[in-house]
Amino acid sequence: MKTGTAYDRIKGFFGRSGTFVKRRFVIAAAALLIPALFCACSRDVYPVEAQSADDYRLKVLQFNVQTENGNGTPFETRASMYRELIDDLQPDVVGMQEVTVKWIEWLDKKVFNGSYAGLGEARTPGGEANSIYYRKDKFDLVDSGTFWLSDSPETAGSAFRLANYPRICTWVRLKDKKTDTEFVHLNTHLDHNGANDSSVANTVRKDQMSVIVKFASRFAGIPVFLTGDLNSRRTTSSGDVRAVYKLATGLSSVTDGAGNTFTLNLSDSRLDSPVTVDAEHLSTMAANYDKNGSSYNPGREPIDYIFYSSGFFEALSYETFLIGDENAMISDHLPVFATFRLVHGS
């Protein structure tokens, strides 16, 4: 049971001058409160924390960084905001969406220091990538790749007929250098409504998630994390669980033409964490926090997720961050951050 006692409100954060503000949304369970880390420094590399197999922890960041289209804030400013967040959180793995060629330049030059390596193929030549960055000083890269969410996942640029764009899933399999702990990180961005009505768009997203479910079946016996902007909330307005969420969490399965059944069966870190956001700050869209805008609705369910294999890990905390001010926003999405601990004996 969540025993929330305090809401961690606005703290001065970004910019040495204190110009920017980070609003950190989390309810603190008294026994498990994770202190906010507000460092005012940037490091060339981060220290590698001591880990043991008996108390192995993992920090995962999900962030749709938003392309340069639709966000007029200079990239240097946005990258500085992002670097401050990375310095504070020092995540082990980061899954991102809408990573353009220009964003990659800034991520490599300004955001991620020498502790990280990044990878991810663009969905089309010169287009957006679902990049993953990971701590190369902590993990060995066992395997990685990108596949397309279509009837022919190995065909670059392929898409379902009614999808607005080709969509992809990028993945890595990592092995801890000290403990030999292995896990897989899948990172995706499902289709938005675009030119489709909601019914067609939901069908497209269901088909796209089905491809991920089938692909993930090859990692039986290995912990899996799935990050992404799914462009789909957990429930409908009438309270029914949506098809995409059902597929991600094992409430429904995929059956192929040969009669083979595939089930992903992941858990939602937001719902499982004893330290999590309160019901009035669920949204992961910045527009939902603008009291002067038509989209104001901070309690709206998120569309950005961190799912995980609960048979291997337990969720410890889940947070989101609203970053910027009235003149500059890092993205139209909120970063989502979750921490996990390996279940003993896994």
FILUMSE-547525 format. One record per residue: x, z, y of N, C-alpha, C, O in turn. Coordinates in steps of 0.2 Angstrom, whole numbers, plus 5000, padded with zeros to 4 digits. Layout:
! FILUMSE-547525
XZYXZYXZYXZY/...
***
This chain:
! FILUMSE-547525
500450004994500050005000500450005006500950045006/500349965011500649965017500450025022499850035023/500950065024500850125028501150115035501550155037/500850065038501150045045501050105050500450135050/501550115054501450165058501650145065501450175070/502050095066502250075073502349995073502549965069/502149975079502249905081502849895085502849925091/503349855083503949845086503849795092503749735091/503749815098503549775103504049735107504649735104/503949705113504449665116505049695117505049755119/505649665116506249685117506649635121506549575119/507049645126507449595129507949575124508249615120/508049505123508449485118508849425120509449435120/508549365121509049305122509349295129509049315134/509949275129510249265135510649325137510249385137/511249325139511649385141511249415147511349475148/510949375151510649395157509949425156509649455160/509749425149509049455148508449405150507949435150/508649345151508049305153507549295148506949295150/507749285142507249275137507049335133507349385133/506449325130506149385127506049365119505749315118/506149415115505949405108505449455106505549515107/504949425104504349475102504449475094504349425091/504549535091504649535084504049575081503949625082/503749535077503149555074503249585067503449555062/503149655067503249685060502849755061502849785066/502549775055502349845055502849885050503049855045/503049945052503549975049503250025044502950075046/503450025038503250075033503850125034504450115034/503650185035504050245037504650245033505250255035/504650235026505150245022505650185021506150185018/505350125023505750065022505850025029505949965029/505850065034505950025041506649995041507150035040/506649935042507249905043507449895050507049865054/507949925053508149935060508249865063508549815059/508049855069508149785072508949785074509249835076/509249725073509949715074509949675080509949615080/510149705086510149665092510849665094511049705099/511249625091511949615093512049565099511649525100/512549585103512649535109513249495109513549485113/513449475102514049445101513949385096513449385092/514349335097514349285092515049285088515549295091/515049275082515649275078515749215075515349175073/516449195074516649135070516449135063516249085060/516449195060516149205053515849275053516049315057/515449285048515149355047515449385041515749355036/515449455041515749495035515249485029514649475030/515549485024515249475017515049545015515549585013/514449565015514249625013514349645006514249595001/514549705004514649724997513949724993513449744996/513949684988513349684984513549704976514149694974/513049724973513149744966512549714962512049704965/512649704956512049684952511449734952510949714950/511649794953511149854953510749854959510249884959/511049824964510649834971510749764975511049764980/510549714972510749644975510149624979509549624977/510349604985509849594991509949524993510549494993/509449494996509449424998509049415005508449445005/509249385010508949375016508749305017509249255017/508149285018507949215018507549205025507149245027/507749145028507449125035507149065034507449015031/506549055036506148995036505948975044505749015047/506148915046506048895053505948825053506348785052/505348805056505248735058505448735066505148765070/506048695066506448705073506048655078506248665084/505648615076505348565081505848515084506348525086/505548455083506048395086506048405093505748445096/506448355096506548355103505848325107505748335113/505448295103504848265105504348325106504148355101/504048335112503548385113503848455115503448505116/504548465115504848525118505348505123505848475121/505148515129505648495135506248545136506648525141/506248595132506848645133507448615131507448585126/507948615135508648585134508848605127508848665125/509148565123509448575117509948635117509948675113/510348635122510848685123510548755123510748805120/509948755127509648825127509348845121509348905119/508948795118508648805111509148835106509048875102/509748795106510248815101510548885102510748915098/510648895109510848965110510349025108510549075105/509749005109509249055106509249065099509249115096/509349005095509349005088510049045086510049085081/510549035089511249065087511149135088511349175083/510849165093510749235094510349265088510449315085/509849225086509449245080509849245074509749295070/510249195073510649195067511149255067511349285062/511449265073511949325073511649385072511949435068/510949395074510649455072510449465065510549525062/510149415062509849415055510449405050510349435044/510849365051511349345046511049325040511249355034/510649275040510249265033510749235028511249205030/510549235022510949215016510749135015511249095014/510149115016509949055016509349035021508949085023/509348975024508948955029508648885027508948845026/507948885027507548825026507248805032506948845036/507448735034507148715041506748645040506848615035/506348635045505948575045506048545052506248575057/505948475052505948435058506648435061506748435067/507148435056507848435058508048355060508148315055/508148335066508348275068509048265068509448315067/509348205069510048195070510348235075510848265075/509948235081510148275087510148345085510648385087/509648375081509648445079510248455075510648515076/510448415070511048425066511648435070512048475068/511748395075512348405079512348465082512948505082/511848495085511848565088511848615083512148665084/511548605077511548665072512348665070512548725069/512648615069513348615066513848645072514348675070/513648625078514148635083513948705087514448745089/513348725087513148785091512848845087512948905089/512448825082512048875079512348915073512448975073/512648875068512948905062513648905063513948855064/513948965061514648975062514948955055514648925051/515648975054516048955048515848985042516048965037/515349035042515049065036514649015032514449025026/514348965035513848925032514048855031514448825034/513648825026513648755024512948725024512548765023/512848665027512248635027512148575023512648535022/511548555021511448495017510748475018510248515020/510548415016509848395016509848315019510048305024/509548275015509448205016508848195020508348225019/508848145025508248135029507748095025507848065020/507148105027506548075024506547995024506347965020/506847975030506947905031507647895035507847945038/507947845034508647835038508547855045508147825049/508947905047508947925054508347965056508247985062/507947985051507348025052507448095051508048125052/506948135050506948205050507148225043507048195038/507548285043507748315036507448385036507248415041/507448405030507248475028507848515026507948525020/508248525031508948555030508948625027508548665029/509448635023509548705020510248725022510748685021/510348775025511048805027511048875022510648905022/511648885020511748935015512448965017512948935019/512549035015513249065016513749045011513749065005/514148995013514648965008515149015006515549015002/515249075010515749125009515449175004515849215001/514749165002514449214997514249174991514249204985/514149114991513849074986514249014984514448974989/514248994978514448924976513848884975513348904972/513948824977513448774976513448744969513948714967/512948754965512948734958512648664958512848624954/512148654962511748584962511348584968511148634971/511148524970510748514975510448444975510648394972/509948434980509648364980509048364985508848414987/508748304985508148294989507748244985507948194982/507048254985506648214982506048204986505848244990/505648144985505148124989504448144986504348144980/503948164990503348194988502848134987502448114992/502948104982502548034980502448024973502648074969/502147974971502147954964502847934961502847934955/503347924965503947904963504447944967504847924971/504548004965504948054969505648034970506048054974/505947994965506647974966506747914970507347894972/506247884973506247824977506347854984505847874987/506847834987506947854994506447824999506347764998/506147865003505647835008504947825005504547805009/504847844999504147834996503647884998503847945000/503047874998502547915000501847904997501747844994/501447954997500747934995500447895000500547895006/499947854997499647795001499347825008499447795013/499047885008498647905014499047955018498847985023/499647965016500148015020500347985026500347925027/500348025031500547995038501347975038501447935041/501748015034502448005034502648015027502348045023/503247985025503548005019503748085020504048105025/503648115015503848195015504248205009504248175004/504748255010505248275005505248345004504948385007/505648354999505848424997506548424996506848394991/506948464999507648474998507748544994507448594996/508248544990508348604986509148614984509548574985/509248674983509948694981509848744976509448784975/510348744971510448804966511148834968511648804968/511148894969511648934972511848994967511449014963/512549004966512749064962513149104966513649084969/513049174966513449224970514149224967514249234961/514649224972515349224970515549284966515949284962/515249344968515449404965515049434959515249464955/514349424960513949444954513649394949513349414944/513749334951513549274947512849274947512549234943/512449304951511749294952511549224954511849204959/511149194951510949124953510149124955509749164953/510049074959509349064961509348994964509848964966/508748974965508548904967508148914974507648954974/508348874979507948874985507648804986508048754987/506948794986506648734988506348744995506148794997/506448684999506248685006505848625007506148565006/505248625010504848565011504448575018504448625021/504148515019503648505025503148465023503248395022/502548485022501948445019501648415025501748425031/501248365024500948315029500448355033500148405031/500448335040499948365044499348315044499348265041/498848335048498148295047498248225050498048175047/498548225056498748155059498148115060497648135062/498148055057497648005057497048025052496547985052/497148075047496748085042496248145044496348185048/495648135042495148195043495448255038495848235034/495148315039495448365036495348365028495848385024/494848335026494748325018495248285015495548295010/495448225018495948175016496648215016497048205012/496748245022497348275023497548335018498048345015/496948375016497048425011497248395004497548425000/496948335003497048304996497748274996498148284991/498048255002498748225002499148285001499648284997/499048345004499448405004499448424997499948454994/498848424993498848454986499248404982499648434978/499248344983499648294979500348304980500748304975/500548314986501248334988501548394985502048394982/501148444985501348514982501348504974501748534971/500948464971500948454964501648424962501848434957/501948384966502548354964503048404964503548404960/503048454969503548514969503448554963503948574960/502848564961502648614955502948574949503248614945/502848514948503148484942503948484942504248494937/504248474948504948474949505248544947505748544944/504948594950505148664949505148684942505548734940/504748654938504748674931505448674927505548704922/505848634930506548624926506948684927507448694924/506748734932507148794933506848854930506848914932/506548844924506248904920506848954919507348934917/506649014920507149064919507649084924508049124924/507549044930507949054936507549074942506949044943/507749124946507249144952507249084956507749044958/506649074959506449014964506249044970505749084970/506449014976506149034982505948964985506248914985/505348964988505048904991504948924999504548965000/505248885003505148895010504848835013504948775010/504448835018504148775021503548785026503248835026/503548735030502948725034502448685030502548625029/501948715027501448685023500848655026500448615023/500848665033500248635037499548655033499148615034/499548705030498948735027498948805026499448845025/498348835028498348905028498148935021497948895017/498148995020497949025014497249015012497148995006/496849025017496049015015495748975020495948955026/495148955018494748915022494348965027494349025026/493948935031493548975036493049015032492749065035/492848995026492349035022492649085017492349115013/493349085018493749135014493949105007494249145003/493849045005494049014999494848994999495048975004/495249014994495948994994496048924993495748894989/496448894998496548824998496948804992497348844989/496948734990497248704984497948714985498348724980/498248704990499048704991499248774989499748784986/498948824992499148894991499048914983499448944980/498548884980498448904973498948874969499248904964/499148814971499748784967500348814968500748824963/500548844974501148874975501148944971501748964969/500648974971500549044968500349044961500149104958/500248994957500048994950499349004949499049014943/498849004954498149004954497848944951497348944948/498248894951498048824948498648794946499248804948/498548744941499148714938499048634939498548614941/499648604937499648524937499648504930500048524926/499248454928499348414922499448344923499148314927/499948324919500148254920499848204915499348234912/499948144916499548094912499648104904499248084900/500248134902500348144895500048214893500148234887/499748244897499448314895499848374896499648424894/500448364899500848424900500648464906500448434911/500648524906500448574911500948604914501448634911/500948604921501548634925501248694930500748674933/501548754930501348804934501948834938502448844935/501848844944502448864948502448944949502948974947/501848974950501749044949502249084954502649134951/502249074960502649114965502249164969501649154968/502549204972502249264976502349254983502849224985/501849274987501949274995502249334998501949384997/502849325001503149375003502849415009502849475009/502349385013502049415018501549465015501449525017/501249445009500749495006501049545002500749605001/501649535000501949584995502349634998502449694996/502649615004503149665007502849725010502249725013/503149785009502849845011503049855019502649885023/503449815021503549805029503349735030503649685028/502849725034502549655036502249655042502149705046/501949595044501549595051500949625050500649625045/500649645056499949665056499449615056499649555058/498849625055498249575055498149535061497849485061/498449565067498349535073498849485075498849455080/499349485071499949445072500149405066500749405064/499749365063499849335057500149265059500549235055/499949235064500049165065500849145066501149185068/501049085064501749065064501749005069502248965069/501248995073501248945079501248975085500849025087/501648955090501748985096501148985101501049025104/500848925100500248915104499648965103499248985108/499648995097499149045096499249115099498849155099/499849125103500049185106499949175114500149225118/499749115116499749105123499049125125498549085124/498949175129498349205131497949155136497349165137/498349115139498049065144497849005141497648955144/498048995135497848925131497248925127496948975125/497048865126496448855122496548875114496048885111/497148885112497248895105497448965104497648985098/497349015109497449085108497149115102496549115102/497449135097497249165091497749195087497949165081/498149245089498749265085498549295078499049295074/497949305077497749335070497649275065497449285059/497749215067497549155063498149155057498649175058/497949135051498349135046498949095047498849035050/499549105044500149065045500049005041499748995036/500548955043500548895039501348885037501448835033/501748935039502448935037502548995032502249045033/502848975026502949025021503649035018504048995018/503649095015504249115010503949135004503749195004/503949094999503749114992504349134988504849104989/504249174983504749194979504549214972503949224970/505049214967504849234960504849314959505349344959/504249334959504149414959504449444952504549504952/504449404947504749424941505449444941505749474937/505849414946506549424947506749464953507149504953/506349454959506449484965505849524967505349514965/505949574971505449614975505549604982506049604985/504949594986504949584993505049644996504649694995/505549655001505549715005505349715012505049765014/505349655015505149655022504949575024505249535021/504549575029504249505031504149515039503849555041/504549465042504449475050504349405053504549355050/504049395059504049335062504349355069504349405072/504549295073504849305080504549255085504549195083/504349285090504049235096504649235101504749285104/504949175102505549175106505549135112505349075111/505649155118505649115124505349155129505249215129/505149115134504749135140504249085142504149035139/503949095148503549045151503848975152503448925153/504448975153504848915155505148875149505348815149/505348915144505748885138505548915132505548985131/505448875127505248905120505748875115505848815115/505948905110506448885105506048835101506348785099/505448835099505048795095504248805096504148855099/503848765093503148775093502948815087502348835086/503448835083503348875077503748945078504248945082/503548995074503949055074504349055068504149035063/505049075069505449095063505149145059504849195061/505149135052504949185047505549215043505949175041/505549275043506149305040505949355034505549405036/506249355028506049405023506649425019507149385019/506649485017507149515013506949535006506349555005/507349525001507149534994507749574991508349584993/507549614985507949644981507849624974507349614971/508449614970508349584963508149644959508349704960/507649624955507349674951507849694945508149654942/507949764944508449784939508249754933507749764930/508749724929508749704923508549624923508549594917/508449594929508249524929508849484927508849424927/
***
